[in-house]
Amino acid sequence: PGSITGSVLVNGSGQAGVVVTVSQGGTSVGTGTTVAPGGTYTVASLPPGSYTASINAPSSTSCTSTTQTVTVQANQASTANFVCTSLPGTISGSVFVDLVGRVGVAVTLTQGGTTVASTTTGAGGAYSFASLAAGFYSVSITAPANTTCPNNPRAVDVQSNQTTTANFTCAANPNEFLVTLDNPSPSYRHIVAGVSSETCTGMSTSPAQPGGSWTTMWTGTGTVGATTRTGVLDASGRAVDRQAINQFGTYNVNASVTAGGTTRSTTGSVTVTAAAGACPP
């Protein structure tokens, strides 16, 4: 008689405890179980002929083939090896600032000091890294401006065929606020070519910063007179600024607000192409 021998490898290492079944004509004629350290097996005492050697893929792995046709020669050992790899894992999570998901936060994945992948948070502050080989990784974020994010970076143990969660919970600094150009958004009115008209923008703060100091700076080829102004936000934390212009074109505005020792800025633009816009009277 001859025999069938071989090994079962997972990620290049021998896998012990895998049962190899040898069949002929659909009937099992012998089994062998792989042993450490090489993941080897042997099914002996097989008459010469054609056989099928098969395994069940080890848990959370994918094998190049789980069934092989083997021809056994008299008094010889035929070989049937099985090569498998771990199914990839995933890291997912969210970045929260004061329990609210934050969009646009940069997230970086490293392993052994080497950057593996990077992404930014989407809706709800969510992010994900897929198709990762099992192992230890580090996930870090670029903390949003004026926030404190403990446990950053985070060590993550990725398991094959599983999703590991790594959330980041940040807190906004006490004086943090946002500046938004709205009510109206950058707009214009009374546009007549060659005649002095104006662009405008509303400014608001969230949370409201009544009494905060604001500064605007406009740019554009048709600006008339001073292009920088200052003022104080009203009791609702709002203000409106206007810039004289005398021609069609695109105008940009940079607005900043200082309150509680913190300064926040934002930008906007408006393209003037017609005789009327949305500036308030």
Backbone bond lengths (Angstrom), bond angles and torsions (degrees), N, CA, C in turn:
res aa  C-N    CA-C-N  psi(-1)  N-CA   C-N-CA  omega(-1)  CA-C   N-CA-C  phi
1 P - - - 1.464 - - 1.525 111.40 -
2 G 1.342 114.28 161.51 1.459 120.13 174.45 1.514 110.11 -110.70
3 S 1.320 116.38 -163.70 1.472 120.71 -178.80 1.526 109.33 -152.34
4 I 1.331 114.61 165.23 1.471 122.11 172.31 1.519 106.64 -120.96
5 T 1.294 115.87 129.23 1.460 120.93 179.58 1.523 109.10 -135.39
6 G 1.315 116.56 165.15 1.459 120.03 179.90 1.509 111.01 167.31
7 S 1.329 115.82 -158.87 1.463 120.79 -178.66 1.520 109.82 -147.94
8 V 1.325 114.64 160.67 1.463 122.20 172.95 1.524 106.63 -118.30
9 L 1.324 116.13 117.95 1.461 121.62 -178.63 1.522 109.92 -111.11
10 V 1.330 116.05 137.31 1.463 122.51 173.22 1.521 107.29 -122.43
11 N 1.314 116.10 116.73 1.469 122.10 -176.47 1.524 110.93 55.84
12 G 1.343 116.08 35.36 1.451 121.29 176.28 1.513 115.30 85.00
13 S 1.339 117.73 -2.56 1.457 120.95 -179.76 1.523 110.02 -113.27
14 G 1.344 116.25 145.05 1.452 120.34 179.63 1.514 112.11 -61.22
15 Q 1.340 116.13 137.35 1.460 122.04 -179.28 1.525 108.78 -110.87
16 A 1.331 116.65 113.51 1.466 120.74 179.17 1.523 110.82 -82.91
17 G 1.323 115.19 155.38 1.462 120.72 173.46 1.504 115.77 86.30
18 V 1.338 119.04 8.34 1.458 121.88 178.90 1.535 108.61 -90.35
19 V 1.321 116.46 129.48 1.459 121.02 179.75 1.522 109.63 -87.47
20 V 1.347 116.34 127.30 1.462 122.93 177.06 1.529 107.30 -107.43
21 T 1.321 115.39 123.19 1.460 120.79 -178.74 1.523 109.79 -106.20
22 V 1.334 116.03 130.71 1.466 121.73 177.24 1.518 108.24 -108.34
23 S 1.341 115.66 125.44 1.462 121.45 -177.07 1.516 110.05 -124.80
24 Q 1.320 114.82 158.31 1.464 121.75 174.45 1.513 107.75 -143.58
25 G 1.335 114.77 121.16 1.459 118.83 -178.24 1.509 112.96 62.60
26 G 1.324 117.65 30.88 1.452 121.54 178.55 1.510 114.35 84.27
27 T 1.328 117.99 -0.42 1.463 121.85 -179.60 1.522 110.08 -111.28
28 S 1.339 116.57 130.53 1.455 120.58 178.14 1.523 109.68 -68.81
29 V 1.365 115.50 130.35 1.469 120.03 -179.76 1.528 111.89 -117.98
30 G 1.342 117.17 -2.18 1.452 119.04 177.95 1.521 111.21 173.92
31 T 1.320 115.98 158.02 1.469 121.61 177.48 1.521 109.21 -137.67
32 G 1.300 114.63 157.03 1.460 121.96 173.36 1.511 108.72 -142.98
33 T 1.316 117.76 151.18 1.463 122.94 -179.88 1.513 109.45 -118.02
34 T 1.327 116.40 130.28 1.464 120.27 -177.96 1.525 110.71 -67.06
35 V 1.323 114.66 147.28 1.465 120.66 -179.14 1.522 109.34 -126.86
36 A 1.345 114.46 157.42 1.465 120.78 176.52 1.533 109.13 -75.28
37 P 1.335 118.69 158.60 1.464 124.73 1.62 1.521 113.90 -91.60
38 G 1.311 117.97 -11.62 1.460 119.68 -172.34 1.507 115.44 -94.31
39 G 1.344 117.16 -0.54 1.464 119.19 -177.30 1.518 112.39 67.61
40 T 1.359 117.01 31.33 1.468 121.43 -174.88 1.531 112.03 -90.10
41 Y 1.333 114.76 158.25 1.468 121.68 177.66 1.527 108.28 -147.67
42 T 1.329 115.79 164.03 1.468 122.47 173.36 1.528 108.98 -148.02
43 V 1.316 115.01 133.14 1.469 121.42 170.74 1.528 105.76 -116.31
44 A 1.318 116.83 111.75 1.468 121.90 -171.82 1.524 111.83 -103.24
45 S 1.366 114.42 178.54 1.473 123.83 174.72 1.527 112.21 59.15
46 L 1.321 116.01 47.73 1.454 120.68 179.57 1.532 109.55 -106.81
47 P 1.326 118.11 124.51 1.464 120.36 174.55 1.528 110.28 -60.90
48 P 1.317 117.53 149.81 1.470 119.34 177.37 1.528 110.91 -54.21
49 G 1.362 115.28 141.60 1.456 119.79 179.14 1.514 111.12 155.70
50 S 1.328 115.62 -173.73 1.465 122.41 -178.55 1.533 109.12 -98.51
51 Y 1.332 116.11 132.74 1.460 121.64 -177.25 1.530 109.96 -132.93
52 T 1.316 114.72 167.92 1.460 122.19 172.86 1.521 108.13 -120.43
53 A 1.331 116.51 124.84 1.465 122.18 174.56 1.525 108.14 -105.86
54 S 1.318 116.96 132.91 1.463 119.63 -175.24 1.520 110.84 -144.18
55 I 1.321 115.58 155.64 1.463 122.95 176.02 1.525 108.66 -136.08
56 N 1.315 116.24 162.50 1.455 122.71 163.90 1.516 107.06 -94.48
57 A 1.317 117.27 126.95 1.465 120.13 -177.42 1.520 109.86 -54.14
58 P 1.327 118.32 131.79 1.470 120.57 175.86 1.527 110.81 -53.05
59 S 1.316 116.34 153.22 1.463 121.58 -177.16 1.522 111.65 -52.14
60 S 1.338 115.48 133.99 1.470 123.88 176.37 1.515 113.15 61.04
61 T 1.338 116.50 34.04 1.460 120.66 175.88 1.516 110.29 -128.76
62 S 1.315 114.40 163.95 1.459 122.39 172.32 1.518 107.35 -126.93
63 C 1.348 117.55 131.06 1.460 121.85 -175.52 1.524 110.24 -110.42
64 T 1.324 115.16 144.37 1.460 119.97 178.17 1.526 109.96 -54.37
65 S 1.317 116.65 -42.86 1.463 122.19 174.21 1.517 107.40 -154.73
66 T 1.320 115.90 141.14 1.470 119.71 176.66 1.524 111.46 -105.62
67 T 1.325 116.94 0.61 1.470 121.34 179.30 1.526 109.10 -138.38
68 Q 1.329 115.78 132.86 1.461 120.31 178.26 1.530 109.88 -134.69
69 T 1.340 115.84 143.86 1.472 121.60 173.40 1.530 108.28 -91.54
70 V 1.340 115.54 129.72 1.461 120.77 -174.74 1.532 109.18 -129.66
71 T 1.319 116.19 132.48 1.464 121.12 174.95 1.527 109.08 -99.66
72 V 1.316 116.04 120.58 1.465 121.96 -179.35 1.524 109.30 -94.92
73 Q 1.333 115.19 127.54 1.455 122.14 176.46 1.535 108.90 -100.49
74 A 1.332 115.44 152.97 1.466 120.76 179.39 1.524 110.69 -59.83
75 N 1.330 115.06 128.03 1.456 122.71 173.33 1.533 112.59 62.58
76 Q 1.390 117.00 28.12 1.453 120.88 179.23 1.535 109.81 -132.90
77 A 1.312 115.54 156.54 1.467 121.75 176.30 1.531 108.76 -101.51
78 S 1.313 116.53 119.95 1.467 122.01 174.84 1.532 108.72 -94.88
79 T 1.312 115.48 153.46 1.476 119.88 -172.55 1.522 111.13 -112.26
80 A 1.329 115.99 137.45 1.473 122.99 172.28 1.523 107.81 -140.79
81 N 1.325 116.10 101.52 1.465 121.01 178.95 1.523 110.16 -98.78
82 F 1.322 115.89 151.87 1.465 121.57 179.13 1.529 107.96 -126.64
83 V 1.339 115.09 126.56 1.465 121.24 -176.88 1.524 108.97 -114.03
84 C 1.319 116.21 123.01 1.471 121.51 -176.58 1.534 109.95 -129.48
85 T 1.304 115.58 158.85 1.466 121.93 175.45 1.517 109.24 -133.82
86 S 1.317 115.54 149.75 1.461 120.32 178.04 1.526 110.09 -65.96
87 L 1.325 116.01 140.00 1.455 119.75 173.56 1.525 108.90 -67.13
88 P 1.323 117.49 144.60 1.469 119.04 -177.07 1.523 112.07 -68.63
89 G 1.331 114.46 158.42 1.457 121.01 175.01 1.516 110.60 -111.40
90 T 1.308 116.20 -178.61 1.464 122.35 -175.76 1.525 109.85 -139.13
91 I 1.320 115.68 143.51 1.468 121.59 168.69 1.521 107.43 -113.43
92 S 1.307 116.87 128.26 1.465 120.23 176.22 1.520 109.06 -139.53
93 G 1.301 115.73 160.18 1.456 120.08 179.40 1.510 111.00 177.86
94 S 1.315 116.10 -167.17 1.458 122.00 -179.20 1.524 109.39 -143.15
95 V 1.320 114.96 156.78 1.459 121.72 174.46 1.523 107.60 -112.90
96 F 1.332 115.22 122.49 1.462 120.64 -178.68 1.526 109.86 -115.18
97 V 1.319 115.55 141.32 1.456 122.12 170.73 1.514 106.76 -121.68
98 D 1.319 115.66 114.94 1.467 121.24 -174.38 1.531 110.86 52.32
99 L 1.330 114.65 44.17 1.474 124.83 175.21 1.524 113.74 70.31
100 V 1.331 117.84 10.45 1.464 121.78 177.80 1.528 108.09 -112.99
101 G 1.347 117.60 128.47 1.459 121.50 179.69 1.515 111.38 -58.09
102 R 1.336 116.72 133.64 1.463 121.42 -177.13 1.532 109.75 -108.71
103 V 1.333 116.30 121.20 1.461 122.82 179.83 1.526 110.01 -82.47
104 G 1.345 116.20 146.48 1.453 120.93 171.70 1.512 116.14 84.30
105 V 1.339 117.93 15.39 1.463 121.10 178.87 1.533 108.70 -84.49
106 A 1.317 117.45 131.71 1.459 122.06 179.06 1.530 110.28 -74.86
107 V 1.351 115.95 129.48 1.467 122.40 179.74 1.531 107.78 -122.60
108 T 1.332 116.86 131.75 1.463 121.61 -177.10 1.518 110.19 -123.17
109 L 1.335 115.85 136.47 1.459 123.08 179.04 1.526 108.54 -112.07
110 T 1.335 116.91 125.91 1.456 121.05 178.93 1.521 110.22 -128.76
111 Q 1.327 115.39 159.10 1.457 121.99 175.04 1.521 107.74 -144.94
112 G 1.327 116.17 121.06 1.450 120.10 -178.43 1.507 113.43 60.33
113 G 1.330 117.33 32.03 1.449 121.60 179.26 1.515 114.81 83.94
114 T 1.339 117.35 -1.76 1.467 121.52 179.80 1.519 109.81 -105.55
115 T 1.335 116.62 133.30 1.463 120.45 178.36 1.514 109.70 -70.66
116 V 1.323 114.88 125.62 1.461 121.40 -179.75 1.525 111.17 -95.58
117 A 1.323 116.29 -41.53 1.471 120.57 -178.15 1.519 108.49 -163.82
118 S 1.328 115.82 163.84 1.460 121.36 175.37 1.514 108.79 -146.67
119 T 1.319 115.88 155.37 1.457 121.16 -179.37 1.522 108.20 -157.82
120 T 1.323 117.32 -179.33 1.457 122.14 173.14 1.519 108.95 -129.69
121 T 1.306 115.68 151.40 1.461 119.99 -178.04 1.528 110.89 -69.37
122 G 1.332 114.59 145.22 1.455 121.48 178.49 1.514 110.81 -107.99
123 A 1.327 116.08 -149.12 1.456 121.88 -178.05 1.518 110.65 -54.00
124 G 1.329 115.66 134.30 1.451 120.17 179.75 1.504 114.28 73.17
125 G 1.348 116.94 8.72 1.450 120.79 -179.00 1.510 113.88 77.59
126 A 1.343 117.88 15.53 1.460 121.45 -173.49 1.528 112.10 -84.35
127 Y 1.350 115.16 150.64 1.457 122.34 174.76 1.522 108.42 -146.63
128 S 1.341 116.96 166.45 1.463 120.68 178.94 1.525 110.35 -159.16
129 F 1.341 115.60 143.18 1.463 123.25 170.61 1.524 107.05 -122.49
130 A 1.327 117.15 118.91 1.460 121.53 -176.48 1.528 110.79 -109.74
131 S 1.344 115.23 173.59 1.468 123.53 175.14 1.528 112.10 56.52
132 L 1.332 115.98 47.37 1.460 121.55 -179.33 1.521 110.61 -102.33
133 A 1.317 115.91 132.68 1.462 119.95 173.31 1.524 108.95 -65.83
134 A 1.332 116.48 145.31 1.459 120.46 179.27 1.525 109.85 -57.22
135 G 1.336 116.41 141.13 1.454 120.35 179.82 1.510 111.52 155.02
136 F 1.320 115.89 -174.85 1.461 121.65 -178.79 1.525 110.17 -96.70
137 Y 1.332 115.37 134.93 1.456 122.58 -178.86 1.534 109.00 -132.69
138 S 1.330 114.13 168.19 1.463 121.24 172.81 1.525 108.26 -124.87
139 V 1.335 116.46 129.98 1.468 122.28 178.40 1.526 107.76 -114.08
140 S 1.322 116.14 128.44 1.463 120.57 178.79 1.517 110.19 -132.34
141 I 1.317 116.17 156.26 1.458 121.52 176.68 1.527 109.27 -124.11
142 T 1.321 114.92 155.77 1.456 120.46 168.63 1.519 106.30 -87.68
143 A 1.320 116.57 106.09 1.468 120.68 -173.18 1.522 110.48 -55.95
144 P 1.341 117.90 131.64 1.464 120.09 176.47 1.531 110.45 -54.37
145 A 1.307 116.10 150.97 1.462 120.98 -177.69 1.518 111.18 -53.96
146 N 1.325 115.03 136.09 1.461 122.42 175.94 1.522 113.21 59.06
147 T 1.315 115.71 40.52 1.458 121.11 173.08 1.519 109.09 -130.52
148 T 1.313 115.01 160.60 1.458 122.01 173.70 1.516 107.80 -116.78
149 C 1.352 116.92 126.32 1.462 121.91 -175.81 1.527 109.10 -124.34
150 P 1.335 118.54 95.12 1.467 119.83 178.49 1.531 111.22 -68.04
151 N 1.335 115.13 164.25 1.468 121.88 178.41 1.519 111.69 56.31
152 N 1.326 115.30 46.89 1.463 121.90 178.95 1.531 108.19 -132.68
153 P 1.354 119.02 113.94 1.474 128.42 8.59 1.527 112.56 -80.54
154 R 1.335 114.01 174.34 1.461 121.69 179.16 1.520 110.41 -120.55
155 A 1.345 115.74 137.65 1.465 120.72 173.71 1.525 108.60 -85.22
156 V 1.339 116.31 133.74 1.462 121.16 -175.69 1.522 109.32 -131.32
157 D 1.323 116.48 131.24 1.463 122.85 177.05 1.527 107.67 -100.45
158 V 1.330 117.13 107.05 1.465 121.90 -178.72 1.525 109.34 -86.24
159 Q 1.327 116.07 125.81 1.451 122.30 177.26 1.529 109.57 -101.29
160 S 1.328 115.48 146.60 1.459 120.03 179.64 1.513 111.26 -58.47
161 N 1.341 114.96 133.17 1.467 122.32 174.10 1.519 112.88 61.84
162 Q 1.338 117.19 26.91 1.454 121.21 178.72 1.520 109.85 -133.19
163 T 1.343 115.13 159.04 1.456 121.32 176.03 1.523 109.02 -107.13
164 T 1.319 115.78 123.34 1.465 121.82 178.07 1.519 108.43 -102.96
165 T 1.315 116.66 135.07 1.467 121.74 -176.44 1.522 110.80 -99.04
166 A 1.330 115.53 133.57 1.469 121.79 176.07 1.524 108.49 -137.13
167 N 1.333 115.83 96.65 1.457 121.53 179.19 1.526 110.43 -95.60
168 F 1.319 115.39 153.75 1.465 121.87 175.53 1.524 108.20 -122.86
169 T 1.315 116.31 125.05 1.464 121.44 -179.49 1.516 108.89 -113.41
170 C 1.321 115.94 110.94 1.457 122.08 -176.31 1.532 110.27 -108.90
171 A 1.315 115.25 160.70 1.464 121.09 177.19 1.517 108.66 -126.46
172 A 1.331 115.57 133.68 1.462 119.97 177.74 1.521 109.74 -72.14
173 N 1.320 115.83 141.77 1.457 119.58 174.73 1.525 109.53 -62.75
174 P 1.330 117.85 151.19 1.472 120.38 -172.29 1.520 114.99 -55.06
175 N 1.336 117.43 -33.52 1.464 120.22 -175.69 1.528 113.04 -94.60
176 E 1.320 117.80 13.56 1.461 120.47 -175.87 1.533 111.00 -73.62
177 F 1.330 117.23 140.04 1.460 122.69 173.59 1.517 108.87 -155.77
178 L 1.311 116.59 163.05 1.457 123.05 178.61 1.519 109.86 -112.24
179 V 1.323 115.78 147.78 1.465 122.09 174.45 1.518 108.14 -110.51
180 T 1.322 116.73 130.24 1.459 122.11 -179.72 1.525 109.59 -127.02
181 L 1.338 116.07 139.08 1.465 121.12 175.47 1.518 108.02 -92.74
182 D 1.328 116.51 107.48 1.470 120.05 -177.30 1.532 109.68 -159.85
183 N 1.327 114.32 169.31 1.478 122.64 178.42 1.528 114.20 47.79
184 P 1.327 119.07 59.13 1.472 125.24 -0.26 1.530 111.57 -95.22
185 S 1.338 114.26 162.09 1.456 118.54 164.77 1.521 107.56 -65.71
186 P 1.323 119.38 163.73 1.471 119.81 -178.28 1.529 112.07 -46.64
187 S 1.339 116.51 124.69 1.466 121.57 -175.19 1.531 109.34 -147.33
188 Y 1.365 116.79 -162.72 1.466 121.45 -177.05 1.529 108.45 -158.82
189 R 1.371 116.81 169.83 1.475 120.91 175.51 1.523 110.52 -159.49
190 H 1.319 114.41 161.30 1.468 123.60 176.76 1.520 112.13 54.68
191 I 1.332 116.05 49.47 1.455 119.17 -177.51 1.527 109.67 -87.09
192 V 1.313 115.31 115.10 1.457 123.22 172.44 1.519 105.77 -134.57
193 A 1.325 117.28 120.45 1.466 120.87 -172.76 1.515 110.97 -50.52
194 G 1.339 116.43 127.49 1.454 121.99 176.41 1.504 114.26 84.06
195 V 1.344 118.13 -4.49 1.460 121.55 -179.79 1.520 108.24 -111.33
196 S 1.341 116.83 137.92 1.452 120.17 -176.47 1.522 111.22 -59.47
197 S 1.332 115.70 127.92 1.451 123.14 177.45 1.527 107.29 -133.97
198 E 1.334 118.12 -158.21 1.452 118.00 -177.92 1.522 112.43 -153.04
199 T 1.335 114.59 151.77 1.461 121.88 163.96 1.521 106.72 -104.11
200 C 1.330 116.54 167.10 1.461 119.55 -179.26 1.523 109.88 -156.69
201 T 1.303 115.59 162.94 1.461 121.24 171.60 1.514 109.80 -153.12
202 G 1.325 115.92 144.92 1.453 120.84 170.04 1.522 109.10 -91.97
203 M 1.309 116.10 154.75 1.471 121.52 176.28 1.518 108.52 -129.99
204 S 1.327 116.67 136.50 1.458 120.53 174.56 1.514 109.12 -137.89
205 T 1.323 117.11 156.84 1.458 122.55 179.46 1.522 109.52 -122.24
206 S 1.325 115.04 146.16 1.465 120.93 178.62 1.527 109.48 -138.33
207 P 1.361 117.92 119.53 1.459 126.22 -8.37 1.528 111.02 -62.50
208 A 1.324 115.80 159.51 1.456 121.40 -174.53 1.528 111.31 -58.29
209 Q 1.344 115.07 140.00 1.463 121.91 179.54 1.529 109.48 -122.75
210 P 1.349 118.00 67.17 1.473 119.24 -179.01 1.526 110.55 -58.50
211 G 1.332 114.81 139.11 1.454 119.91 -179.71 1.513 114.45 83.50
212 G 1.353 117.54 -3.71 1.454 120.29 177.96 1.525 111.28 -65.67
213 S 1.323 117.12 149.83 1.469 121.63 -179.52 1.520 109.90 -89.20
214 W 1.342 116.99 131.58 1.463 119.80 179.13 1.532 110.73 -117.15
215 T 1.321 114.43 153.77 1.467 121.88 176.53 1.519 107.96 -138.67
216 T 1.323 116.78 135.86 1.463 120.91 174.85 1.521 109.65 -123.16
217 M 1.336 114.72 151.42 1.465 120.96 174.78 1.523 107.42 -140.25
218 W 1.335 117.36 121.21 1.461 123.36 -179.50 1.520 110.11 -103.79
219 T 1.335 115.60 146.35 1.465 120.75 172.88 1.522 108.60 -134.12
220 G 1.329 116.14 150.45 1.461 122.69 -178.79 1.507 108.88 156.29
221 T 1.328 117.16 148.92 1.470 119.97 -172.80 1.517 113.13 -67.30
222 G 1.334 119.06 -18.60 1.465 120.33 -176.83 1.509 114.17 -104.72
223 T 1.342 119.51 16.86 1.461 119.93 179.61 1.521 110.28 -68.25
224 V 1.328 115.23 146.96 1.468 121.57 -178.68 1.525 108.06 -124.67
225 G 1.335 116.63 128.76 1.456 120.21 177.10 1.519 112.40 75.06
226 A 1.331 114.24 -157.10 1.464 120.39 -177.56 1.530 110.56 -61.21
227 T 1.326 116.22 139.58 1.461 120.37 -179.82 1.531 112.04 -112.67
228 T 1.328 116.87 1.10 1.470 121.41 178.04 1.521 109.33 -125.24
229 R 1.320 116.19 132.38 1.462 121.24 179.06 1.524 109.82 -137.69
230 T 1.310 115.74 159.47 1.457 122.67 176.26 1.522 108.98 -130.97
231 G 1.318 115.17 160.89 1.450 120.07 178.86 1.511 110.53 -171.82
232 V 1.335 115.25 -170.47 1.460 122.07 -178.61 1.523 108.52 -126.91
233 L 1.327 117.18 135.49 1.465 121.92 178.11 1.518 110.31 -65.99
234 D 1.333 116.16 146.41 1.463 120.23 -179.54 1.530 110.95 -76.69
235 A 1.328 116.48 -172.38 1.466 121.68 -175.81 1.529 112.35 -64.03
236 S 1.334 117.47 -16.97 1.465 121.28 177.70 1.524 112.19 -97.89
237 G 1.331 115.46 4.14 1.465 118.65 -178.70 1.508 111.91 74.47
238 R 1.372 116.35 35.52 1.453 120.44 -175.57 1.532 110.13 -131.20
239 A 1.349 115.22 163.40 1.458 121.98 174.38 1.520 108.53 -162.43
240 V 1.350 116.56 161.60 1.465 122.36 173.72 1.524 107.72 -128.39
241 D 1.340 116.54 135.85 1.458 121.15 178.80 1.523 109.17 -122.12
242 R 1.352 116.38 147.77 1.465 122.10 -177.81 1.529 109.41 -129.33
243 Q 1.350 114.70 144.78 1.462 120.72 178.74 1.524 109.38 -129.75
244 A 1.340 115.95 123.46 1.466 120.05 178.40 1.531 110.05 -69.53
245 I 1.356 115.77 138.28 1.466 121.98 177.26 1.519 108.66 -138.44
246 N 1.348 117.08 166.50 1.462 119.14 179.41 1.526 113.34 -138.59
247 Q 1.339 118.13 15.42 1.464 119.53 176.61 1.529 110.15 -159.46
248 F 1.343 114.03 162.91 1.455 120.11 175.68 1.525 109.70 -67.50
249 G 1.332 116.76 160.31 1.464 121.09 177.80 1.516 110.98 146.81
250 T 1.316 115.10 -172.84 1.458 121.34 179.88 1.528 109.22 -103.94
251 Y 1.336 115.73 132.65 1.455 122.52 -179.05 1.527 109.40 -123.07
252 N 1.325 115.54 134.27 1.464 121.50 -179.30 1.517 109.80 -111.49
253 V 1.337 115.87 146.50 1.451 120.40 178.88 1.523 109.34 -132.19
254 N 1.327 114.81 136.22 1.462 121.75 172.33 1.520 106.86 -113.66
255 A 1.336 116.69 124.01 1.454 121.17 -178.46 1.518 109.76 -121.71
256 S 1.314 116.75 134.67 1.462 121.11 176.96 1.517 109.48 -131.83
257 V 1.341 115.20 149.63 1.462 121.96 178.56 1.522 107.78 -130.37
258 T 1.334 115.62 135.56 1.458 121.67 175.88 1.519 108.77 -115.99
259 A 1.332 116.08 124.18 1.464 121.36 179.40 1.525 108.57 -150.43
260 G 1.324 116.97 135.26 1.456 120.86 178.59 1.505 113.55 60.22
261 G 1.335 116.80 28.68 1.454 120.38 -179.84 1.518 113.99 81.48
262 T 1.330 117.94 1.68 1.466 122.26 179.93 1.520 109.31 -112.53
263 T 1.334 116.89 137.04 1.459 122.22 178.21 1.518 109.41 -115.92
264 R 1.327 116.43 129.95 1.462 122.09 177.39 1.526 108.59 -126.86
265 S 1.338 116.01 143.95 1.465 121.19 -176.12 1.513 110.76 -130.80
266 T 1.328 115.00 159.90 1.455 121.51 173.01 1.517 108.11 -154.42
267 T 1.324 117.18 166.02 1.461 121.46 -178.92 1.528 110.01 -130.87
268 G 1.325 115.06 159.95 1.457 121.47 175.96 1.513 109.58 -157.16
269 S 1.323 116.45 172.85 1.462 120.25 178.58 1.514 109.60 -151.79
270 V 1.324 115.19 159.54 1.464 121.68 176.93 1.522 107.72 -143.72
271 T 1.329 116.21 137.23 1.460 121.25 176.00 1.512 108.67 -104.96
272 V 1.337 116.15 117.10 1.446 123.05 -176.58 1.521 109.28 -90.11
273 T 1.334 117.37 117.09 1.468 120.58 -176.03 1.514 113.45 -133.65
274 A 1.333 118.68 -2.41 1.463 119.49 -173.00 1.522 109.36 -143.04
275 A 1.331 116.50 -169.62 1.458 121.67 -173.27 1.507 113.44 -96.84
276 A 1.303 119.49 4.00 1.462 120.47 -179.12 1.509 109.32 -155.28
277 G 1.339 115.91 146.52 1.440 121.61 177.20 1.520 109.81 -135.54
278 A 1.336 116.26 -146.34 1.444 119.87 -175.67 1.522 113.63 -119.62
279 C 1.339 117.94 16.58 1.449 119.08 178.25 1.531 110.25 -66.43
280 P 1.312 117.40 140.90 1.462 119.11 177.44 1.525 110.32 -70.85
281 P 1.324 118.17 158.10 1.468 120.82 178.95 1.532 110.89 -59.83
